[in-house]
Amino acid sequence: MEVSGEIGLYSGAELRERLLWALRRHGPQLTLDLRGVTSIDSAGIEVLLATRRRAQLEGGWVNVAQASPCVQRMITLAGLQHMFSPPKES
């Protein structure tokens, strides 16, 4: 799923609904393309974490396959790079 624009306090609720809809519609495995994200704050990171938690509750995962520099920086600063890595093959 492609996400673009700002992910933050004001846009986070709408994005959370879109991501949860995608999980319900397509199953609990979600790959995100965040190359088009121009800014992200802690509220945006919380949206990604909440989506990941929902996917895990249903036996799935959330993978950030592509990320803009600002997203990469925030994920790294928060120490979350391992949480949004591709799923390991069994």
C-alpha positions in Angstrom: 0.0 0.0 0.0 1.4 3.4 -0.9 1.2 6.3 1.6 2.2 9.8 0.8 2.1 13.3 2.3 2.4 14.0 6.0 1.8 11.5 8.7 1.1 13.2 12.0 -1.3 14.3 14.6 -3.9 15.7 12.2 -3.6 13.1 9.4 -3.0 10.0 11.6 -6.5 9.1 12.4 -7.5 9.0 8.8 -4.4 7.0 7.8 -5.0 4.5 10.7 -8.5 3.9 9.4 -7.2 3.3 5.9 -4.5 0.9 7.1 -7.0 -1.1 9.3 -9.4 -1.2 6.4 -6.6 -2.7 4.2 -5.9 -5.3 6.9 -9.6 -6.3 7.1 -10.1 -6.3 3.3 -6.8 -8.0 2.3 -5.7 -9.9 5.3 -3.2 -9.3 8.1 0.0 -9.0 5.9 0.6 -5.5 4.8 3.6 -4.1 2.9 3.9 -0.3 3.0 5.6 2.0 0.4 6.3 5.2 2.3 8.6 6.9 -0.3 6.0 9.6 -0.8 5.8 10.6 2.9 7.1 14.1 3.3 7.1 14.3 7.1 6.3 12.0 10.0 6.1 12.7 13.8 5.6 10.5 16.9 1.8 10.4 16.2 2.6 9.0 12.7 4.9 6.4 14.2 2.1 5.4 16.6 -0.2 4.8 13.6 2.4 2.4 12.2 2.8 0.7 15.5 -0.9 0.4 16.0 -1.3 -1.1 12.6 1.5 -3.6 13.3 -0.2 -4.6 16.6 -3.5 -5.3 14.8 -1.8 -7.3 12.1 0.1 -9.4 14.7 -3.1 -10.1 16.6 -4.4 -11.6 13.5 -1.2 -13.6 12.8 0.3 -11.2 10.3 2.9 -8.4 9.9 3.5 -5.0 8.6 6.6 -4.4 6.4 7.9 -1.0 5.3 9.4 -2.0 2.0 10.3 1.6 0.9 10.6 4.7 3.0 11.5 8.3 2.4 14.5 9.7 4.3 12.4 11.3 7.0 10.6 8.0 7.7 13.8 6.1 7.7 15.3 8.7 10.2 12.3 8.5 12.5 12.1 4.7 12.5 15.8 4.5 13.2 15.7 7.2 16.0 12.9 5.3 17.6 14.9 2.0 17.3 12.1 0.4 15.4 13.8 -0.8 12.3 13.5 -4.5 13.2 9.7 -4.1 13.8 9.1 -3.1 10.2 11.5 -5.4 8.4 10.4 -8.1 5.9 8.9 -11.2 7.6 11.4 -14.0 8.0 10.8 -17.2 6.0 10.0 -20.3 8.0 
